[in-house]
Amino acid sequence: MKTILILGSTGFIGRNLKEWFEKKKQYTVLCPNRKELDLLDENMADSFLAAHKIDVVFNCAIFSPKSEMEELEVIEKDLRMFLNLEKNKDKFGKMFYFGSGAEYDKTKPIVQVKETDIGKSIPKSRYGMVKYVIGQMIDGSDNIYNIRIWGLFGKYEDWWTTFISNCCCKAIKDYPISIRKDTYFDYLWIEDFCRIAEWAVGHEFESHTYHAGSGRRILLSEIAKIVRDVSGRELDIIICNEGLGNEYTADSSRLMKEYGKDYVTPMETAIRELYTWYETHPEIISMQKLIYG
């Protein structure tokens, strides 16, 4: 039985992975809280990893800045957490770090980019920069892998700030769906991501960096229409600004080739499942957050 360590198990990705692997009943799943393992504490990280025989680490632990003033502090924390794990790489089988499309320069359109396109334009944002630096370190590693996440969506995300969940919640409350500017995105359903994660536990990878996206472009307005159709309601879809925003899409053929088949759930199916989940959890939808974010 393989032992899996999930870091950041109370966040969106970590919580979904925790549920996924615990349901399987064939893994020992460790999900320490910050009192048990503070990744900013080098000695605590050393001791914890030495005390457990860990086959796979899923590093979902991140700090999210609440203001621009906190950005530099968050960057330092994210980098320190990674380094405290990286220095202990001989104490686990392999680790998956979850990078981001922000490793590319989001001030420009990101169109069906491949992993080999990294570095052609350096990220302007501090968040993108630290992800980029960590990604470069991983490329030179023996047993650490960078799974770059694009538009991941599903239950437990911050529905008031994430597009697809926000659309679902607005539809449930019979509220118009608004889009600042239509844009092509690449979205991946969280259950597809969890299937990839389980497959990754036993897979021998050929590279160290992979794009975990659907590989399919879809407009925000198309998603809004799917949500409206799923809801069965006559909802207005308001696009506030004309034209298209910067595209944010990836080429995921490297991952799909090694996975061996298409892992992507049809968008309508995924949205229907997510919409149903929010319908059964109406208590989490706050009208104040829905309107004002």
N, C-alpha and C positions, 0 to 999 in steps of 0.2 A: 504494500500500500504506500503510494507516494505521499510525501508531506508537502503541502502547499502553504506558503506564507503570503497572506494578502495584506498589504499595507494601505492604510486609508480606507478601511472597510466600511466606514460610515458615510462615505461620499457616494456620488452617483454610480461611478463605475465599480468601485470596490464593493458596494452593497449588492449590486447585481451579481458580481462574480462570487461573492460569499454565498448567496442563495443558490446559485447555479451548482457550485461544487459541493455544498453541503447536501443538496438533494440527491446527488449521485451515490452517496454512501460508499464510495470506493476510494476516497481520499481522506487523509488527516489534514484538516484545515485549521490553520492558526491565524487568528485575527486579533492581534494584541491592540489594546487601546494605548493612548499616549503615556499613561502611568506605567504600563508594562514595558513599553518600548518607545522612548522619545528619540526619534531619528536625528535630532539636533545634538544629542548627547553622544559623543564619540564612544565613551567608555560603555554606556548602556547598549549601544549598537553592537560593539565588540562582544560583550558578555552574552547578549541574547542570541546572536548568531552562532556563537561557540557552544551554547547550551542545547541547541536543537539541530537535529540532522534534517536539513531542508533540501528538498529536491528542486523546487521551483519557487521563485519569488515573483509576485505580481506587484509592482510598485505603483500604486495609485495615489500615493500620498503627495498632496500639493498644498500650498498656501495660496489663497485667493486675495489679492489686494482689495481693500474696501475703499481706497482713495488713491489718488496719484502720489500722495505723500508716502504711502506705504509700499510703493512698487519696489524701491531699491531694497528695502528690508526683506520683502518677500523673495526677491531674486537671490539674495544671499542665503536665505533659509532653504530654498529649493536646491540650490547648488550644494550646500553643506549636507543636506539629507542624502543626496545622490552620492557624494564623495564618501560619506560614512558607510554606505553600502558597498560602493565600488572597492574600497580598501579591504573589504571582507569577502571578496569574490571567491576565495578558495574555500569558503565555509558553506557554499550552496552550489547546487548543480548548475542552474542557470537562472537568470533574472530577466524579466520583461519590464522595460521602462516604457511608459506611454507618452510619446512625443506628440507633436501637433503640426498641422499644416501651417501654423504660425512660424515654423522654422524657415519657411519661404517668406519673401517680403510681401506682406498683405496690403501694402500701399499700391501694389500693381496687381493686375489680373493674374490669378493662378489657375492656369488652364491645363487640365489633364497632365499634371506634372509627374515625371518619373522620379524615382529615388536618386537617379544619377544627375538630376537637374539641381540638386542642392548646392548652394554656394554661388550660383550665378548672380544672385542678388542677396545681400546680407539683410536680415530683418531689421526694420527700423525701430520696432517696439522693444522695450526691455524684456517683456515676457517672451517674445519670439527669440530674442538674442540668447537668453539663458537656455531655452530649449535647443537652440542651434548648437551652442557650445557643448551641452551634454550629449547631443546627437553625434557630434564629431568625436567625442571621447569614446562613445559606444562603438563606433566604426572600427576602432583599434583594439577592441576588447576580444577576449576569448569566449566568454560565456554570458555576455549581456547583449540584449537585443532591443532595438528601438521599434516599437509598433506605433507608427504615426497615425493619430486619430484625426478624422475629418469631422463631418457633421453627425456625430453619434447622438442618437435620441432614444428615449424610453422612460419607463417609470423611475421615480426617485430623482429625476433631474430638477433643476430650478425652473419650474414651469412658467414662472412669471417673466423669465428672461430668455428662454429658449424657444425657438420659433414653432416647431411642430406641436410641442406640448401646450404652448400658449394658445395656438389655434384651436386645439381640442377643448381646452378649458373655456375659451370664449364661446365656442359653439354650444357647449353644454349650458352655459349661462345665457344663450340666445343673444350674444353680443357680437357686433360686427368684427370681422377679421381685417386688421390693418397691416399694410406692408409699407415700410418707408420708401424702399426702392426695389423693384424686382431684380432678382439676381439668380444666376445659375449656381447651385450648390451640389455637393456630393454628400448624401446622407446615408448612414448605416444604422439599422435597427439593433438595439442592444442585445437581443437574443442571438442574432447572427454573430455579433462580437464575442459573446460568451462561448458559442460553439467553436469559434476560431481559437479562443483562449484554451479550451479543453484539448483541442487538437494539438495546440502548440506544446502542451505538457510533454507529449511523447515524440514530437517531431524533431528531426535533426535538420537544422536550417542551413541553407547554402550561403546566405548573406546575413548581415547584422541589422539591416534596416528594411522595414516593410510598410507600405501604405495600407492601412485598414480602412478602406472606403468601399463604396459599392462599385466604383468605376463608371457610374452613370450620372449624367448631368440632368438636373431637374430644376425648373424655375420655382421660386417661392410661390408664385401665383398658381402654379399647377398643384402644389401641395395644398394650398388653401382651398382649391376646388375639390380635391379629394376629401379633405376634412368636411367640407360642406355636404358633399354627397353622402359620406358615411353618417353624418349627423341626421340627415333627412330634413334639415331645417332650411328655410329661405333666408339665408344670411347674406348681407352685403359684404363684398370684398373690396376694400379701399386701398388703392395704390397711391401713396401721397406724392411721389415724384416721378416724372417721366424718365424714360430711358432705362438702361441697365447698370447696376453697380458692378464692382469688380468681381469677376468669377472666382469661385473657390472650389476647384474640382481636382481629383487625383486620378492617376493611372494606377490601378491596383493589380495589374496583371502579374507582377512578381509573386505576390502572395497567392493569387488565385491559381497560378501555375503549380506551385508546390502543394497547395491544398488539394488540387486535383479535380475540382468541380466548382460550379457556381454556388456560392454560399449565401447569396442575397435573396432575402424574402421580398416578394413584390410589395411595392410601397403601399398600395391600397390595403393589403392584408395586414401589414405592420401597423398602419395608422388605425385600422379597425380594432386591432387588439389593444392599442394604447388608449384609444377613445373609450373603449369598454372599461378599461382599468380605471380611468378617471371618473366614469359614470358610477362605478362602485365605490369610489372614494371621494364623494362630493365635499366632505368636510375639510379637505385640504385646500379647496379653491376659495381664496379670499377675493371679494370684489374689489377691495382697495388695491391689492397687489395686481389684480387683473387689469385695472384701469391705469394705475400709476406706476406699476413695476416695483 
